[in-house]
């Protein structure tokens, strides 16, 4: 619990700070993402050599900070790489890649740790390939024009962003670099943003529980053992993969038909995810773990519907 708390709690405010810096027209997003990837996986690699728990806690906190900081950079790139009428599909691809990475990491980490008899091994096994991939991506990636798919032009020489296509008036200009407080005010001026943030606070509680405690809960409290508990979490990941693919496609069709219908679609998916999660927590699957895997897969599918459409 302490490791997960350090991972996520410190990462949240850092993510907000990097969101401001990512908005700057002078920032190079692929370079920023490369640096943050190194900052994520070098402490992760160092965790393999942690001499004690406080050191491990510091390394995991550093990993969480860098990983959270990378999120707004990825979302900014995604918005400029894909137009609105296909953005949910692009977000589905990102979610799919993330899910595959988590699933692969769980399998490889669990297998390597079990075979070599040390919890330290998985940290090194997953970190080294990630750094190599980051180097390749940085060598090939190009920072796309900002706002090109949303009626915005690149920043002009006077530091202004031009809004194209204004009705009944000449092309206006607005400052590209607003003060931080003004940006926060602009975000909270949109009622949808306020409701999304209020909803996200309680909805992240079960997510934190799944990350931190589900495997231990199933393995120890339900006495299923670590292999069966890990398989259940892996089933959630597989379900999330299919949910992200289908959810992104369906959500994109809904958005293209009427953007206002996306929110009810997400609310329905969020509500439906409660039932399989309640079954996983409360039912005794000791004699039939196959039913546990079914509920875990359903939970993953329904939960996977949400992520690509939130990023739209």
C-alpha positions as CSV (number, residue, x, y, z in Angstrom):
1,X,0.0,0.0,0.0
2,X,2.8,2.4,0.8
3,X,4.5,1.8,-2.5
4,X,1.3,2.4,-4.5
5,X,0.6,5.5,-2.5
6,X,4.0,6.9,-3.2
7,X,3.7,5.9,-6.8
8,X,0.4,7.7,-7.4
9,X,0.1,10.5,-4.8
10,X,3.4,12.2,-5.8
11,X,2.7,11.8,-9.5
12,X,-0.6,13.7,-9.6
13,X,0.6,17.2,-8.9
14,X,3.7,16.7,-11.1
15,X,1.3,15.7,-13.9
16,X,-0.4,19.1,-13.6
17,X,2.9,21.0,-13.7
18,X,4.0,19.1,-16.9
19,X,0.6,19.8,-18.5
20,X,1.4,23.5,-18.2
21,X,4.9,23.1,-19.7
22,X,3.6,20.9,-22.5
23,X,1.3,23.7,-23.6
24,X,4.3,25.9,-24.3
25,X,4.9,26.3,-28.0
26,X,8.7,26.1,-27.5
27,X,8.6,22.7,-25.9
28,X,9.6,19.6,-27.9
29,X,7.2,16.9,-26.9
30,X,9.1,13.9,-28.2
31,X,12.2,15.0,-26.4
32,X,10.2,15.6,-23.2
33,X,8.6,12.2,-23.5
34,X,12.1,10.5,-24.0
35,X,13.5,12.2,-20.9
36,X,10.5,11.2,-18.9
37,X,10.7,7.6,-20.1
38,X,14.3,7.5,-18.9
39,X,13.3,9.1,-15.6
40,X,10.6,6.4,-15.2
41,X,12.7,3.3,-15.9
42,X,16.1,4.3,-14.5
43,X,14.6,4.5,-11.0
44,X,12.7,1.3,-11.8
45,X,16.0,-0.4,-12.6
46,X,17.6,1.1,-9.5
47,X,14.7,-0.6,-7.5
48,X,16.3,-3.9,-8.3
49,X,19.3,-2.9,-6.2
50,X,17.4,-1.3,-3.4
51,X,19.2,-2.2,-0.1
52,X,16.1,-1.6,2.1
53,X,12.5,-0.6,2.0
54,X,12.9,3.2,2.4
55,X,15.2,3.1,-0.7
56,X,12.6,1.0,-2.6
57,X,9.9,3.5,-1.6
58,X,12.0,6.4,-3.0
59,X,12.7,4.6,-6.2
60,X,9.0,3.8,-6.7
61,X,8.0,7.3,-5.9
62,X,10.4,8.6,-8.5
63,X,9.0,6.2,-11.1
64,X,5.5,7.4,-10.3
65,X,6.4,11.0,-10.7
66,X,8.0,10.6,-14.1
67,X,5.2,8.3,-15.4
68,X,2.5,10.7,-14.3
69,X,4.4,13.6,-15.9
70,X,4.4,11.7,-19.2
71,X,0.6,11.4,-19.4
72,X,-0.2,15.0,-20.4
73,X,2.6,14.8,-23.0
74,X,1.1,11.7,-24.6
75,X,-2.4,13.2,-24.5
76,X,-1.1,16.4,-26.2
77,X,0.6,14.4,-28.9
78,X,-2.4,12.3,-29.4
79,X,-4.6,15.4,-29.9
80,X,-2.3,16.7,-32.6
81,X,-1.8,13.4,-34.4
82,X,-5.4,12.4,-34.8
83,X,-8.4,14.5,-35.9
84,X,-11.6,14.6,-33.7
85,X,-13.4,12.1,-35.9
86,X,-10.8,9.4,-35.3
87,X,-9.3,10.4,-32.0
88,X,-11.1,7.8,-30.0
89,X,-9.7,5.1,-32.3
90,X,-6.2,6.5,-31.8
91,X,-6.7,6.6,-28.0
92,X,-7.9,2.9,-28.3
93,X,-4.6,2.1,-29.9
94,X,-2.7,3.8,-27.0
95,X,-4.8,2.0,-24.4
96,X,-4.3,-1.3,-26.3
97,X,-0.5,-0.8,-26.3
98,X,-0.6,0.1,-22.6
99,X,-2.7,-2.9,-21.7
100,X,-0.5,-5.3,-23.7
101,X,2.5,-3.8,-21.9
102,X,1.0,-4.3,-18.5
103,X,0.0,-7.9,-19.4
104,X,3.4,-8.7,-20.8
105,X,5.1,-7.2,-17.8
106,X,3.0,-9.2,-15.4
107,X,3.7,-12.5,-17.2
108,X,7.4,-11.8,-17.8
109,X,7.9,-10.3,-14.3
110,X,6.1,-13.1,-12.5
111,X,7.9,-15.8,-14.5
112,X,11.4,-14.3,-14.2
113,X,11.0,-13.6,-10.5
114,X,9.7,-17.2,-9.9
115,X,12.4,-18.9,-12.0
116,X,15.3,-16.9,-10.6
117,X,13.9,-16.8,-7.1
118,X,14.1,-13.0,-6.5
119,X,11.7,-10.1,-6.5
120,X,14.5,-7.9,-7.8
121,X,14.8,-9.5,-11.2
122,X,11.5,-8.3,-12.8
123,X,12.5,-4.6,-12.2
124,X,15.6,-5.1,-14.3
125,X,13.9,-7.3,-16.9
126,X,11.2,-4.7,-17.8
127,X,13.3,-1.6,-17.5
128,X,16.1,-2.3,-19.9
129,X,13.9,-3.0,-23.0
130,X,11.8,0.1,-22.2
131,X,14.9,2.3,-22.3
132,X,15.9,0.8,-25.7
133,X,12.5,1.4,-27.1
134,X,12.5,5.0,-25.9
135,X,15.8,5.6,-27.7
136,X,14.2,4.2,-31.0
137,X,11.1,6.3,-30.6
138,X,13.0,9.5,-30.0
139,X,15.1,8.9,-33.1
140,X,12.0,8.4,-35.3
141,X,9.4,10.7,-33.7
142,X,8.6,14.2,-35.0
143,X,6.6,16.8,-33.0
144,X,3.4,17.4,-35.0
145,X,2.0,20.9,-35.6
146,X,0.0,22.1,-32.6
147,X,-3.7,22.4,-33.0
148,X,-3.7,21.5,-36.7
149,X,-6.7,19.2,-36.3
150,X,-8.7,21.6,-34.2
151,X,-8.7,24.8,-36.3
152,X,-5.6,26.2,-34.7
153,X,-2.4,27.3,-36.5
154,X,1.2,27.1,-35.3
155,X,2.3,29.9,-32.9
156,X,3.2,33.0,-34.8
157,X,6.4,35.0,-34.3
158,X,4.7,37.2,-31.7
159,X,3.8,34.3,-29.4
160,X,0.2,34.2,-30.4
161,X,-2.0,31.3,-31.6
162,X,-4.5,32.2,-34.4
163,X,-8.0,30.8,-34.2
164,X,-9.2,30.1,-37.8
165,X,-12.7,30.1,-39.1
166,X,-14.3,32.6,-36.6
167,X,-17.8,33.4,-37.8
168,X,-18.5,37.1,-38.6
169,X,-15.2,38.5,-37.5
170,X,-11.6,38.7,-38.6
171,X,-9.1,36.1,-37.4
172,X,-8.5,36.9,-33.7
173,X,-5.4,36.1,-31.7
174,X,-5.0,34.9,-28.1
175,X,-1.9,34.6,-26.0
176,X,-0.2,31.3,-26.3
177,X,1.4,31.5,-22.8
178,X,-1.2,32.3,-20.3
179,X,-0.5,32.5,-16.6
180,X,-1.0,29.2,-14.7
181,X,-3.9,30.5,-12.6
182,X,-5.7,31.8,-15.7
183,X,-5.3,28.4,-17.4
184,X,-6.7,26.6,-14.3
185,X,-9.6,29.1,-14.3
186,X,-10.3,28.4,-17.9
187,X,-10.4,24.6,-17.2
188,X,-12.9,25.0,-14.3
189,X,-15.0,27.4,-16.3
190,X,-16.3,24.5,-18.4
191,X,-19.0,22.6,-16.4
192,X,-18.2,19.3,-18.0
193,X,-14.6,19.5,-16.7
194,X,-15.9,20.1,-13.2
195,X,-18.2,17.1,-13.3
196,X,-15.5,14.9,-14.7
197,X,-13.1,15.8,-12.0
198,X,-15.7,15.3,-9.2
199,X,-16.6,11.9,-10.7
200,X,-13.0,10.8,-11.1
201,X,-12.2,11.2,-7.4
202,X,-14.5,8.3,-6.1
203,X,-14.1,6.3,-9.3
204,X,-10.4,6.1,-8.8
205,X,-10.8,4.4,-5.4
206,X,-11.5,0.9,-6.9
207,X,-8.8,1.5,-9.4
208,X,-6.3,2.1,-6.7
209,X,-7.5,-1.0,-4.8
210,X,-7.1,-3.2,-7.9
211,X,-3.5,-2.0,-8.5
212,X,-2.4,-2.3,-4.9
213,X,-4.4,-5.1,-3.2
214,X,-6.4,-7.3,-5.5
215,X,-3.7,-10.0,-6.1
216,X,-2.9,-10.2,-2.4
217,X,-6.7,-10.2,-1.5
218,X,-7.4,-13.1,-3.9
219,X,-4.3,-15.0,-3.0
220,X,-4.5,-14.7,0.8
221,X,-8.0,-13.7,1.9
222,X,-9.7,-15.9,-0.7
223,X,-6.9,-18.5,-0.5
224,X,-6.6,-18.9,-4.2
225,X,-2.8,-18.7,-4.3
226,X,-0.6,-16.3,-6.2
227,X,-0.8,-18.0,-9.7
228,X,-4.7,-18.0,-9.7
229,X,-4.8,-14.4,-8.4
230,X,-2.3,-13.2,-11.0
231,X,-4.3,-15.0,-13.7
232,X,-7.4,-13.2,-12.6
233,X,-5.7,-9.8,-12.9
234,X,-4.3,-10.9,-16.2
235,X,-7.9,-11.7,-17.3
236,X,-8.9,-8.2,-16.4
237,X,-6.1,-6.9,-18.6
238,X,-7.2,-9.1,-21.5
239,X,-10.7,-7.9,-21.1
240,X,-9.5,-4.3,-21.0
241,X,-7.7,-4.9,-24.3
242,X,-10.9,-6.0,-26.1
243,X,-13.0,-3.4,-24.3
244,X,-10.6,-0.6,-25.4
245,X,-10.7,-1.7,-29.1
246,X,-14.5,-2.1,-29.2
247,X,-15.2,0.8,-26.9
248,X,-13.1,3.2,-28.9
249,X,-14.8,2.2,-32.2
250,X,-18.3,2.5,-30.7
251,X,-17.5,5.7,-28.9
252,X,-16.1,7.2,-32.1
253,X,-19.3,6.4,-33.9
254,X,-21.3,8.0,-31.1
255,X,-19.1,11.1,-31.1
256,X,-19.4,11.5,-34.8
257,X,-23.2,11.2,-34.5
258,X,-23.5,13.5,-31.5
259,X,-20.7,14.5,-29.1
260,X,-23.2,15.0,-26.3
261,X,-24.0,11.3,-26.3
262,X,-20.5,10.3,-25.3
263,X,-21.0,11.2,-21.6
264,X,-24.1,9.0,-21.1
265,X,-22.3,6.2,-22.9
266,X,-19.4,6.5,-20.4
267,X,-21.7,6.7,-17.4
268,X,-23.4,3.5,-18.5
269,X,-20.1,1.7,-18.8
270,X,-19.0,3.0,-15.4
271,X,-22.2,1.8,-13.8
272,X,-22.0,-1.6,-15.4
273,X,-18.5,-2.2,-14.1
274,X,-19.8,-2.2,-10.5
275,X,-21.5,-5.6,-10.8
276,X,-18.5,-7.8,-11.9
277,X,-16.2,-6.0,-9.4
278,X,-18.7,-6.7,-6.6
279,X,-18.8,-10.4,-7.7
280,X,-15.0,-10.7,-7.7
281,X,-14.7,-9.2,-4.2
282,X,-17.7,-10.9,-2.5
283,X,-18.1,-14.3,-4.0
284,X,-16.1,-17.4,-2.9
285,X,-14.4,-18.9,-6.0
286,X,-12.4,-21.5,-4.1
287,X,-14.0,-24.5,-5.9
288,X,-14.5,-22.8,-9.3
289,X,-11.8,-20.2,-10.2
290,X,-12.9,-20.3,-13.8
291,X,-15.9,-18.2,-12.8
292,X,-13.5,-15.7,-11.2
293,X,-11.7,-15.4,-14.5
294,X,-15.0,-14.9,-16.3
295,X,-16.0,-12.1,-14.0
296,X,-12.5,-10.6,-14.3
297,X,-12.7,-10.6,-18.1
298,X,-16.1,-9.0,-18.0
299,X,-14.8,-6.3,-15.7
300,X,-11.9,-5.6,-18.0
301,X,-14.2,-5.4,-21.1
302,X,-16.6,-2.9,-19.4
303,X,-13.8,-0.9,-17.8
304,X,-12.0,-0.8,-21.1
305,X,-14.9,1.0,-22.8
306,X,-14.1,4.1,-20.8
307,X,-10.4,5.1,-21.3
308,X,-10.2,5.8,-25.1
309,X,-13.3,7.9,-25.0
310,X,-12.2,10.0,-22.0
311,X,-9.1,10.9,-24.0
312,X,-11.2,12.0,-26.9
